[in-house]
Amino acid sequence: MTILTDEESIRKIRETGRIIQGIFEWLRGHIREGMSTAAIDREVESIIREQGGEPAFKGYKGYPASICASPNEVVVHGIPSDDIILKDGDIISIDVGVKKNGFFTDSARTFAVGEISEEARDLINVTKDSLREGMKEAFEGNRVSDISNAIEQRVRKSGYEEVRAYVGHGIGRALHESPEVPNWGEGGSGPVLKEGLLLAIEPMVNIGTREVKVMQDGWTTLTKDGKLSAHFEDTVIIGKEKAEALT
C-alpha cells in the first residue's frame, strides 16, 4: 500500500489526477451517437501523452488499450473497438488509469449517450451516490469495511445489486495494491485507514443480478442477465476527517 506523508509526493499525485479530471471534462462534451469506442480510446491516449503521462492500462497484463469502454450490459473491462458504435440511449462506462511522476491514478465514470431511459439515469445516479457515500467513510481511524458497508447500503436501498466479482483497491506506486476495497460487507472490520493512504474506490452496480460472465477475450465482463450496469470510481487520499478525491 502507498501512504503519502510529504507534500511533494501529494503534489505529484494530484497532478496525475488532474489529467484524468481533464479527460472526463473532454468526454462530457464529446461523447455522442456515432462515435466508436476505439475513437474515444485514441483521443484519451493522446490527452494523456500530451500532458506527460502514460496510459496505465495499456499493456497491463496484456490489456490492449488505454481505456476500458463498457457500454450498457458490459460491467467492466470492455475493449475499445472500431466496430462498437455508440447509439442514442446507450450508457457507457469509461475507466482510465494514468501514470506520471512515479504515481498511478485510476478513475471511472458512466456517461449517457443522447436521451436515455429513466431507469438508466436512475442507475447512473445511484452508482454515483454510492461512491459518494463510500467516500464519506474514508477518513483516518475508520476501517475499509466502513466504506464497503456505506456503498452496499446505498445500492440496496435502490433495489439494485452491487457487483462482487471485482473490488476497489489500494493504488499509488503501483496500479493495484493492497488493501482490497469491496463494495459490500459489515462495517467495523478490516484494515484501519491511515492519513495519506491512497485508495481507488469503485462501485459497480447492476439493475438485475450481481452475477457476471467474462467473454472469450478474457477481459470483457457482462451482466449475466444482460441488464444494464454502471461504474464510478475515484482515486482518493485518506485525510484526518475526510478523503480528498484526486480524480
Backbone as CSV, one residue per row, in Angstrom:
resi,resn,N_x,N_y,N_z,CA_x,CA_y,CA_z,C_x,C_y,C_z
1,MET,0.841,-1.200,0.000,0.000,0.000,0.000,0.877,1.252,0.000
2,THR,0.348,2.334,-0.535,1.074,3.608,-0.576,0.440,4.587,0.401
3,ILE,1.246,5.093,1.319,0.810,6.130,2.259,1.724,7.330,2.056
4,LEU,1.153,8.448,1.657,1.933,9.647,1.365,1.898,10.600,2.556
5,THR,3.077,11.032,2.977,3.160,11.939,4.117,3.839,13.260,3.773
6,ASP,4.491,13.337,2.604,5.202,14.571,2.245,4.445,15.323,1.158
7,GLU,4.487,16.625,1.237,3.716,17.473,0.331,4.156,17.335,-1.121
8,GLU,5.433,17.072,-1.364,5.909,16.966,-2.733,5.280,15.758,-3.428
9,SER,5.204,14.628,-2.740,4.568,13.450,-3.323,3.077,13.684,-3.549
10,ILE,2.427,14.343,-2.611,0.998,14.641,-2.760,0.782,15.581,-3.940
11,ARG,1.671,16.539,-4.114,1.564,17.450,-5.260,1.678,16.666,-6.570
12,LYS,2.597,15.729,-6.611,2.800,14.943,-7.829,1.585,14.099,-8.165
13,ILE,0.996,13.452,-7.169,-0.145,12.598,-7.490,-1.383,13.429,-7.809
14,ARG,-1.488,14.603,-7.224,-2.588,15.499,-7.622,-2.466,15.865,-9.095
15,GLU,-1.243,16.085,-9.548,-1.010,16.410,-10.959,-1.443,15.244,-11.851
16,THR,-1.147,14.030,-11.419,-1.577,12.853,-12.170,-3.095,12.758,-12.207
17,GLY,-3.734,13.042,-11.081,-5.185,13.006,-11.011,-5.844,14.055,-11.890
18,ARG,-5.212,15.215,-12.005,-5.798,16.285,-12.829,-5.858,15.897,-14.308
19,ILE,-4.952,15.044,-14.754,-5.033,14.567,-16.143,-6.353,13.832,-16.353
20,ILE,-6.718,12.978,-15.410,-7.983,12.249,-15.537,-9.170,13.196,-15.434
21,GLN,-9.091,14.179,-14.556,-10.173,15.176,-14.475,-10.408,15.819,-15.836
22,GLY,-9.318,16.166,-16.509,-9.423,16.788,-17.828,-10.002,15.842,-18.862
23,ILE,-9.661,14.569,-18.763,-10.216,13.570,-19.686,-11.728,13.495,-19.529
24,PHE,-12.209,13.477,-18.291,-13.655,13.388,-18.082,-14.368,14.651,-18.567
25,GLU,-13.732,15.794,-18.399,-14.321,17.024,-18.939,-14.452,16.925,-20.456
26,TRP,-13.425,16.409,-21.117,-13.481,16.238,-22.572,-14.592,15.255,-22.947
27,LEU,-14.674,14.155,-22.225,-15.682,13.143,-22.541,-17.094,13.690,-22.381
28,ARG,-17.333,14.471,-21.342,-18.675,15.030,-21.133,-19.107,15.869,-22.324
29,GLY,-18.159,16.525,-22.969,-18.502,17.391,-24.087,-18.483,16.719,-25.443
30,HIS,-17.935,15.507,-25.522,-17.706,14.904,-26.841,-18.359,13.540,-27.069
31,ILE,-18.703,12.810,-26.014,-19.346,11.515,-26.243,-20.692,11.733,-26.921
32,ARG,-20.906,11.032,-28.020,-22.144,11.245,-28.791,-22.428,10.000,-29.640
33,GLU,-23.653,9.966,-30.139,-24.056,8.900,-31.044,-23.145,8.882,-32.273
34,GLY,-22.774,7.693,-32.718,-21.957,7.543,-33.925,-20.474,7.404,-33.659
35,MET,-20.014,7.688,-32.424,-18.602,7.502,-32.090,-18.312,6.027,-31.865
36,SER,-17.132,5.607,-32.240,-16.690,4.259,-31.882,-15.921,4.326,-30.565
37,THR,-15.929,3.220,-29.844,-15.176,3.206,-28.589,-13.674,3.275,-28.854
38,ALA,-13.221,2.806,-30.012,-11.802,2.921,-30.359,-11.412,4.379,-30.589
39,ALA,-12.309,5.176,-31.174,-12.023,6.601,-31.375,-11.872,7.307,-30.038
40,ILE,-12.702,6.939,-29.071,-12.569,7.515,-27.730,-11.220,7.126,-27.133
41,ASP,-10.854,5.881,-27.277,-9.581,5.395,-26.740,-8.397,6.168,-27.326
42,ARG,-8.419,6.384,-28.624,-7.309,7.100,-29.267,-7.209,8.540,-28.755
43,GLU,-8.344,9.192,-28.579,-8.336,10.573,-28.092,-7.834,10.647,-26.654
44,VAL,-8.285,9.724,-25.821,-7.855,9.724,-24.420,-6.355,9.474,-24.312
45,GLU,-5.842,8.534,-25.088,-4.396,8.285,-25.057,-3.618,9.524,-25.474
46,SER,-4.117,10.229,-26.474,-3.465,11.458,-26.924,-3.434,12.500,-25.816
47,ILE,-4.548,12.666,-25.092,-4.613,13.632,-23.993,-3.594,13.267,-22.915
48,ILE,-3.538,11.987,-22.569,-2.609,11.544,-21.519,-1.173,11.848,-21.912
49,ARG,-0.793,11.495,-23.130,0.598,11.663,-23.552,0.954,13.132,-23.744
50,GLU,0.023,13.947,-24.214,0.285,15.373,-24.378,0.622,16.043,-23.051
51,GLN,0.113,15.473,-21.952,0.358,16.050,-20.627,1.460,15.322,-19.863
52,GLY,2.245,14.559,-20.587,3.422,13.940,-19.989,3.155,12.688,-19.199
53,GLY,1.952,12.118,-19.360,1.627,10.894,-18.655,1.738,9.675,-19.548
54,GLU,1.521,8.526,-18.944,1.471,7.263,-19.669,0.138,6.584,-19.382
55,PRO,-0.472,5.946,-20.383,-1.694,5.177,-20.126,-1.375,3.974,-19.236
56,ALA,-1.953,3.942,-18.053,-1.601,2.899,-17.087,-2.125,1.529,-17.485
57,PHE,-3.211,1.501,-18.267,-3.825,0.220,-18.608,-3.134,-0.454,-19.798
58,LYS,-2.585,0.337,-20.697,-2.099,-0.208,-21.960,-0.912,-1.147,-21.714
59,GLY,-1.095,-2.412,-22.055,-0.065,-3.412,-21.824,-0.130,-4.067,-20.462
60,TYR,-1.006,-3.567,-19.573,-1.107,-4.138,-18.229,-1.714,-5.544,-18.322
61,LYS,-0.929,-6.549,-17.980,-1.340,-7.951,-18.085,-1.856,-8.278,-19.485
62,GLY,-1.306,-7.564,-20.472,-1.673,-7.817,-21.855,-2.868,-7.033,-22.363
63,TYR,-3.410,-6.126,-21.550,-4.579,-5.363,-21.996,-4.168,-4.455,-23.157
64,PRO,-4.978,-4.386,-24.236,-4.506,-3.754,-25.468,-4.809,-2.268,-25.639
65,ALA,-5.463,-1.620,-24.679,-5.930,-0.249,-24.907,-5.626,0.653,-23.718
66,SER,-5.921,1.938,-23.889,-5.661,2.930,-22.839,-6.840,3.127,-21.915
67,ILE,-8.042,2.748,-22.366,-9.238,2.842,-21.538,-9.963,1.499,-21.561
68,CYS,-10.838,1.319,-20.590,-11.864,0.292,-20.675,-13.159,1.007,-21.036
69,ALA,-13.806,0.572,-22.098,-15.032,1.206,-22.589,-16.149,0.172,-22.518
70,SER,-17.079,0.358,-21.583,-18.036,-0.690,-21.223,-19.472,-0.201,-21.389
71,PRO,-20.083,-0.432,-22.570,-21.440,0.045,-22.801,-22.514,-0.901,-22.260
72,ASN,-23.576,-0.299,-21.747,-24.824,-0.994,-21.410,-24.626,-2.163,-20.458
73,GLU,-24.718,-3.405,-20.948,-24.620,-4.575,-20.076,-23.177,-4.979,-19.791
74,VAL,-22.210,-4.272,-20.365,-20.806,-4.555,-20.040,-20.484,-3.891,-18.702
75,VAL,-20.060,-4.685,-17.740,-19.809,-4.187,-16.388,-18.476,-3.451,-16.338
76,VAL,-17.415,-4.130,-16.755,-16.059,-3.572,-16.736,-15.228,-4.214,-17.842
77,HIS,-14.084,-3.585,-18.119,-13.024,-4.162,-18.959,-13.417,-4.350,-20.423
78,GLY,-14.372,-3.545,-20.897,-14.710,-3.590,-22.309,-13.555,-3.087,-23.160
79,ILE,-13.140,-3.860,-24.151,-12.014,-3.486,-25.012,-12.518,-2.571,-26.128
80,PRO,-11.931,-1.388,-26.294,-12.368,-0.485,-27.364,-12.221,-1.113,-28.741
81,SER,-13.167,-0.756,-29.632,-13.161,-1.321,-30.974,-13.776,-0.328,-31.949
82,ASP,-13.252,-0.326,-33.172,-13.871,0.481,-34.228,-15.237,-0.069,-34.622
83,ASP,-15.527,-1.298,-34.234,-16.805,-1.922,-34.579,-17.901,-1.655,-33.552
84,ILE,-17.534,-1.100,-32.406,-18.543,-0.794,-31.376,-18.890,0.693,-31.497
85,ILE,-20.073,0.969,-32.026,-20.511,2.337,-32.308,-21.605,2.725,-31.323
86,LEU,-21.431,3.864,-30.664,-22.430,4.325,-29.706,-23.690,4.770,-30.425
87,LYS,-24.827,4.508,-29.771,-26.109,4.937,-30.335,-26.922,5.646,-29.258
88,ASP,-27.876,6.418,-29.698,-28.735,7.167,-28.786,-29.405,6.200,-27.806
89,GLY,-29.385,6.554,-26.524,-29.987,5.719,-25.493,-29.017,4.811,-24.781
90,ASP,-27.784,4.694,-25.292,-26.762,3.891,-24.615,-26.277,4.589,-23.356
91,ILE,-25.760,3.789,-22.436,-24.881,4.314,-21.397,-23.532,3.625,-21.577
92,ILE,-22.461,4.323,-21.190,-21.128,3.737,-21.346,-20.226,4.161,-20.191
93,SER,-19.581,3.183,-19.600,-18.605,3.453,-18.538,-17.217,3.529,-19.156
94,ILE,-16.516,4.606,-18.835,-15.131,4.794,-19.277,-14.239,4.752,-18.046
95,ASP,-13.340,3.788,-18.020,-12.393,3.594,-16.926,-11.009,3.909,-17.481
96,VAL,-10.266,4.775,-16.773,-8.964,5.204,-17.283,-7.955,5.291,-16.140
97,GLY,-6.730,4.878,-16.425,-5.641,4.991,-15.469,-4.479,5.758,-16.079
98,VAL,-3.798,6.528,-15.247,-2.671,7.343,-15.705,-1.481,7.141,-14.769
99,LYS,-0.300,7.066,-15.382,0.943,7.072,-14.606,1.729,8.327,-14.959
100,LYS,2.158,9.046,-13.928,3.035,10.200,-14.114,3.761,10.463,-12.802
101,ASN,4.977,10.937,-12.899,5.762,11.276,-11.698,5.943,10.077,-10.762
102,GLY,5.872,8.864,-11.319,6.042,7.683,-10.479,4.798,7.256,-9.731
103,PHE,3.652,7.913,-10.003,2.406,7.592,-9.310,1.295,7.259,-10.294
104,PHE,0.377,6.390,-9.825,-0.780,5.987,-10.614,-2.053,6.574,-10.018
105,THR,-2.979,6.974,-10.898,-4.359,7.228,-10.502,-5.276,6.459,-11.445
106,ASP,-6.487,6.194,-10.979,-7.423,5.300,-11.672,-8.825,5.803,-11.378
107,SER,-9.657,5.958,-12.400,-10.983,6.529,-12.173,-11.934,6.097,-13.279
108,ALA,-13.229,6.113,-12.990,-14.247,5.733,-13.969,-15.489,6.595,-13.803
109,ARG,-16.177,6.812,-14.916,-17.470,7.496,-14.936,-18.375,6.762,-15.926
110,THR,-19.667,6.846,-15.704,-20.645,6.320,-16.650,-21.385,7.483,-17.286
111,PHE,-21.410,7.495,-18.607,-21.962,8.604,-19.378,-23.224,8.177,-20.123
112,ALA,-24.111,9.143,-20.318,-25.294,8.939,-21.146,-24.977,9.336,-22.578
113,VAL,-25.511,8.569,-23.521,-25.381,8.903,-24.946,-26.764,9.360,-25.421
114,GLY,-26.919,10.648,-25.651,-28.216,11.180,-26.067,-29.250,11.050,-24.969
115,GLU,-30.480,10.725,-25.359,-31.579,10.570,-24.403,-31.628,9.131,-23.909
116,ILE,-31.512,8.943,-22.613,-31.525,7.601,-22.045,-32.803,7.402,-21.224
117,SER,-33.100,6.156,-20.900,-34.308,5.839,-20.146,-34.197,6.344,-18.704
118,GLU,-35.352,6.498,-18.064,-35.365,6.900,-16.650,-34.654,5.864,-15.791
119,GLU,-34.831,4.592,-16.126,-34.179,3.528,-15.369,-32.661,3.632,-15.483
120,ALA,-32.164,3.891,-16.688,-30.721,4.029,-16.882,-30.187,5.238,-16.130
121,ARG,-30.928,6.337,-16.171,-30.481,7.536,-15.459,-30.462,7.302,-13.951
122,ASP,-31.478,6.592,-13.459,-31.506,6.292,-12.029,-30.329,5.415,-11.636
123,LEU,-30.006,4.424,-12.465,-28.856,3.557,-12.188,-27.573,4.375,-12.096
124,ILE,-27.365,5.282,-13.031,-26.179,6.139,-13.008,-26.137,6.947,-11.711
125,ASN,-27.266,7.553,-11.341,-27.298,8.392,-10.144,-27.058,7.588,-8.875
126,VAL,-27.645,6.392,-8.792,-27.436,5.544,-7.613,-25.967,5.143,-7.500
127,THR,-25.346,4.772,-8.612,-23.942,4.358,-8.582,-23.048,5.520,-8.162
128,LYS,-23.320,6.695,-8.722,-22.561,7.894,-8.331,-22.747,8.184,-6.834
129,ASP,-23.990,8.103,-6.371,-24.265,8.361,-4.958,-23.571,7.341,-4.058
130,SER,-23.515,6.086,-4.494,-22.881,5.067,-3.655,-21.387,5.336,-3.505
131,LEU,-20.758,5.859,-4.553,-19.355,6.263,-4.439,-19.208,7.383,-3.423
132,ARG,-20.091,8.369,-3.496,-20.036,9.476,-2.542,-20.228,8.997,-1.111
133,GLU,-21.182,8.083,-0.919,-21.429,7.573,0.426,-20.220,6.806,0.949
134,GLY,-19.589,6.036,0.080,-18.382,5.337,0.498,-17.268,6.290,0.878
135,MET,-17.111,7.351,0.086,-16.054,8.323,0.355,-16.261,9.042,1.684
136,LYS,-17.506,9.204,2.115,-17.775,9.863,3.397,-17.176,9.086,4.568
137,GLU,-16.986,7.785,4.372,-16.430,6.938,5.439,-14.921,6.774,5.334
138,ALA,-14.309,7.443,4.362,-12.878,7.247,4.082,-12.043,8.279,4.824
139,PHE,-11.939,8.107,6.143,-11.123,9.017,6.946,-10.339,8.233,7.989
140,GLU,-9.305,8.875,8.515,-8.392,8.204,9.437,-9.131,7.626,10.646
141,GLY,-8.798,6.380,10.982,-9.389,5.718,12.135,-10.564,4.835,11.782
142,ASN,-11.232,5.126,10.682,-12.267,4.232,10.194,-11.620,2.995,9.582
143,ARG,-12.430,2.056,9.152,-11.924,0.831,8.558,-12.397,0.697,7.119
144,VAL,-11.660,-0.103,6.347,-12.028,-0.310,4.949,-13.481,-0.758,4.837
145,SER,-13.926,-1.641,5.723,-15.285,-2.174,5.624,-16.349,-1.116,5.891
146,ASP,-16.000,-0.009,6.523,-16.967,1.080,6.687,-17.289,1.716,5.336
147,ILE,-16.282,1.812,4.473,-16.511,2.262,3.099,-17.417,1.262,2.379
148,SER,-17.075,-0.007,2.500,-17.808,-1.081,1.824,-19.278,-1.085,2.229
149,ASN,-19.530,-0.985,3.519,-20.892,-1.039,4.025,-21.723,0.143,3.549
150,ALA,-21.122,1.325,3.517,-21.841,2.511,3.054,-22.263,2.362,1.593
151,ILE,-21.378,1.807,0.770,-21.708,1.575,-0.645,-22.860,0.578,-0.754
152,GLU,-22.739,-0.544,-0.058,-23.777,-1.575,-0.139,-25.132,-1.038,0.309
153,GLN,-25.154,-0.290,1.410,-26.423,0.221,1.915,-27.102,1.138,0.906
154,ARG,-26.320,1.987,0.230,-26.923,2.894,-0.760,-27.456,2.113,-1.951
155,VAL,-26.708,1.127,-2.402,-27.145,0.338,-3.557,-28.402,-0.450,-3.217
156,ARG,-28.418,-1.114,-2.076,-29.551,-1.955,-1.701,-30.820,-1.129,-1.501
157,LYS,-30.666,0.102,-1.039,-31.819,0.993,-0.869,-32.537,1.210,-2.198
158,SER,-31.802,1.140,-3.284,-32.358,1.380,-4.616,-33.029,0.141,-5.201
159,GLY,-32.726,-1.021,-4.638,-33.227,-2.270,-5.201,-32.289,-2.888,-6.231
160,TYR,-31.148,-2.246,-6.475,-30.157,-2.784,-7.400,-29.185,-3.693,-6.631
161,GLU,-28.181,-4.211,-7.340,-27.203,-5.080,-6.691,-25.785,-4.647,-7.014
162,GLU,-24.931,-4.668,-5.989,-23.518,-4.358,-6.166,-22.796,-5.572,-6.735
163,VAL,-21.876,-5.340,-7.650,-21.064,-6.425,-8.206,-20.045,-6.864,-7.161
164,ARG,-19.887,-8.174,-7.003,-18.938,-8.694,-6.017,-17.756,-9.411,-6.655
165,ALA,-17.791,-9.562,-7.966,-16.688,-10.243,-8.649,-15.440,-9.369,-8.730
166,TYR,-15.608,-8.053,-8.569,-14.494,-7.110,-8.646,-14.593,-6.134,-7.480
167,VAL,-13.463,-5.599,-7.070,-13.423,-4.722,-5.895,-12.521,-3.520,-6.170
168,GLY,-12.649,-2.511,-5.324,-11.689,-1.422,-5.330,-10.373,-1.876,-4.720
169,HIS,-9.415,-0.955,-4.630,-8.060,-1.390,-4.289,-7.196,-0.222,-3.837
170,GLY,-6.103,-0.567,-3.179,-5.071,0.417,-2.954,-4.398,0.780,-4.273
171,ILE,-3.762,1.935,-4.288,-3.121,2.435,-5.509,-2.015,3.393,-5.082
172,GLY,-1.196,3.793,-6.015,-0.149,4.773,-5.688,1.102,4.526,-6.489
173,ARG,2.024,3.773,-5.939,3.261,3.475,-6.674,3.075,2.302,-7.632
174,ALA,1.975,1.594,-7.506,1.552,0.580,-8.472,0.078,0.796,-8.755
175,LEU,-0.390,0.230,-9.873,-1.788,0.432,-10.255,-2.738,-0.276,-9.300
176,HIS,-2.380,-1.481,-8.885,-3.202,-2.234,-7.939,-2.341,-2.645,-6.752
177,GLU,-2.752,-2.201,-5.580,-2.044,-2.506,-4.345,-3.058,-2.993,-3.305
178,SER,-2.565,-3.444,-2.148,-3.450,-3.702,-1.018,-3.805,-2.340,-0.387
179,PRO,-4.919,-2.263,0.314,-5.882,-3.323,0.593,-6.963,-3.388,-0.472
180,GLU,-7.656,-4.517,-0.570,-8.852,-4.582,-1.378,-9.961,-3.768,-0.712
181,VAL,-10.826,-3.173,-1.558,-11.949,-2.372,-1.049,-13.240,-2.924,-1.664
182,PRO,-13.856,-3.917,-1.026,-15.101,-4.471,-1.556,-16.228,-3.437,-1.529
183,ASN,-17.256,-3.701,-2.300,-18.421,-2.814,-2.339,-19.578,-3.363,-1.514
184,TRP,-19.276,-4.209,-0.563,-20.265,-4.789,0.339,-19.564,-5.228,1.611
185,GLY,-20.348,-5.461,2.680,-19.782,-6.018,3.898,-20.231,-5.267,5.141
186,GLU,-20.053,-5.911,6.302,-20.348,-5.290,7.582,-19.261,-4.282,7.931
187,GLY,-19.662,-3.167,8.491,-18.683,-2.166,8.906,-17.917,-2.596,10.157
188,GLY,-16.862,-1.852,10.446,-16.128,-2.074,11.684,-15.089,-3.161,11.637
189,SER,-14.716,-3.622,10.439,-13.691,-4.658,10.346,-12.733,-4.328,9.205
190,GLY,-11.672,-5.121,9.104,-10.702,-4.885,8.041,-9.652,-3.870,8.447
191,PRO,-8.733,-3.546,7.529,-7.631,-2.633,7.826,-8.120,-1.262,8.293
192,VAL,-7.376,-0.690,9.224,-7.665,0.671,9.707,-7.102,1.674,8.710
193,LEU,-7.889,2.690,8.390,-7.465,3.719,7.447,-6.515,4.708,8.124
194,LYS,-5.449,5.063,7.396,-4.457,5.996,7.905,-4.368,7.212,7.003
195,GLU,-4.112,8.355,7.594,-3.960,9.572,6.807,-2.855,9.373,5.766
196,GLY,-3.152,9.763,4.524,-2.183,9.635,3.446,-2.311,8.368,2.623
197,LEU,-3.141,7.417,3.083,-3.351,6.182,2.330,-4.098,6.480,1.034
198,LEU,-3.665,5.871,-0.060,-4.307,6.052,-1.356,-5.174,4.836,-1.678
199,LEU,-6.431,5.111,-2.043,-7.369,4.051,-2.397,-8.078,4.411,-3.695
200,ALA,-8.427,3.386,-4.467,-9.349,3.536,-5.597,-10.658,2.878,-5.174
201,ILE,-11.660,3.703,-4.930,-12.981,3.219,-4.510,-13.849,3.158,-5.754
202,GLU,-14.481,1.980,-6.018,-15.156,1.857,-7.315,-16.376,0.940,-7.295
203,PRO,-17.526,1.483,-6.913,-18.743,0.676,-7.007,-19.135,0.380,-8.450
204,MET,-19.492,-0.864,-8.697,-20.089,-1.316,-9.952,-21.474,-1.838,-9.588
205,VAL,-22.511,-1.324,-10.239,-23.883,-1.591,-9.804,-24.700,-2.094,-10.989
206,ASN,-25.459,-3.171,-10.755,-26.299,-3.774,-11.791,-27.773,-3.577,-11.473
207,ILE,-28.564,-3.358,-12.518,-30.008,-3.270,-12.326,-30.574,-4.618,-11.892
208,GLY,-30.067,-5.700,-12.459,-30.560,-7.041,-12.138,-29.612,-7.781,-11.219
209,THR,-29.286,-9.015,-11.568,-28.416,-9.829,-10.738,-27.001,-9.262,-10.678
210,ARG,-26.334,-9.531,-9.559,-24.927,-9.134,-9.436,-24.002,-10.073,-10.198
211,GLU,-24.503,-11.198,-10.652,-23.665,-12.201,-11.291,-23.194,-11.716,-12.661
212,VAL,-21.949,-12.072,-13.007,-21.340,-11.615,-14.255,-20.738,-12.794,-15.003
213,LYS,-20.407,-12.552,-16.276,-19.708,-13.559,-17.067,-18.646,-12.868,-17.899
214,VAL,-17.538,-13.542,-18.137,-16.412,-12.983,-18.887,-16.398,-13.594,-20.283
215,MET,-16.247,-12.737,-21.295,-16.247,-13.206,-22.676,-14.930,-13.911,-23.014
216,GLN,-14.877,-14.494,-24.203,-13.715,-15.294,-24.600,-12.442,-14.477,-24.724
217,ASP,-12.561,-13.135,-24.868,-11.345,-12.314,-24.943,-10.611,-12.251,-23.613
218,GLY,-11.239,-12.770,-22.546,-10.611,-12.802,-21.241,-10.730,-11.510,-20.456
219,TRP,-11.352,-10.501,-21.010,-11.469,-9.192,-20.372,-12.920,-8.733,-20.228
220,THR,-13.623,-8.648,-21.342,-14.953,-8.039,-21.346,-15.895,-8.805,-20.419
221,THR,-16.439,-8.094,-19.433,-17.268,-8.702,-18.400,-18.691,-8.167,-18.501
222,LEU,-19.659,-9.062,-18.660,-21.059,-8.715,-18.873,-21.909,-9.091,-17.663
223,THR,-23.040,-8.402,-17.506,-24.035,-8.878,-16.552,-24.583,-10.214,-17.055
224,LYS,-24.796,-11.144,-16.151,-25.222,-12.484,-16.563,-26.623,-12.469,-17.165
225,ASP,-27.470,-11.499,-16.742,-28.837,-11.441,-17.252,-29.014,-10.439,-18.390
226,GLY,-27.929,-9.795,-18.824,-27.995,-8.860,-19.934,-28.572,-7.504,-19.603
227,LYS,-28.782,-7.230,-18.310,-29.330,-5.931,-17.909,-28.205,-4.916,-17.696
228,LEU,-28.580,-3.647,-17.563,-27.608,-2.554,-17.516,-26.732,-2.595,-16.269
229,SER,-25.523,-2.046,-16.421,-24.584,-1.884,-15.317,-23.941,-0.506,-15.410
230,ALA,-23.577,0.058,-14.260,-22.871,1.342,-14.214,-21.668,1.230,-13.285
231,HIS,-20.710,2.126,-13.475,-19.420,2.053,-12.768,-18.916,3.475,-12.522
232,PHE,-18.641,3.772,-11.257,-17.987,5.037,-10.900,-16.798,4.717,-10.008
233,GLU,-15.724,5.487,-10.171,-14.501,5.239,-9.408,-13.739,6.540,-9.237
234,ASP,-13.171,6.722,-8.049,-12.230,7.814,-7.818,-11.028,7.297,-7.046
235,THR,-9.857,7.834,-7.367,-8.688,7.671,-6.517,-8.744,8.743,-5.444
236,VAL,-8.629,8.329,-4.187,-8.742,9.264,-3.060,-7.528,9.117,-2.154
237,ILE,-7.262,10.172,-1.411,-6.245,10.131,-0.363,-6.950,10.350,0.967
238,ILE,-6.697,9.447,1.899,-7.366,9.500,3.191,-6.855,10.698,3.990
239,GLY,-7.798,11.457,4.597,-7.445,12.571,5.453,-7.856,12.305,6.888
240,LYS,-7.526,13.236,7.764,-7.879,13.059,9.179,-9.392,13.039,9.391
241,GLU,-10.111,13.862,8.606,-11.563,13.962,8.787,-12.355,13.593,7.551
242,LYS,-11.725,13.621,6.363,-12.415,13.251,5.124,-11.391,12.927,4.068
243,ALA,-11.874,12.297,3.003,-10.986,11.945,1.880,-10.968,13.076,0.859
244,GLU,-9.856,13.179,0.155,-9.738,14.093,-0.974,-9.786,13.261,-2.251
245,ALA,-10.730,13.576,-3.132,-10.804,12.900,-4.421,-9.788,13.534,-5.363
246,LEU,-8.849,12.725,-5.841,-7.779,13.235,-6.707,-8.183,13.236,-8.173
247,THR,-9.241,12.479,-8.489,-9.632,12.337,-9.895,-11.022,12.893,-10.144
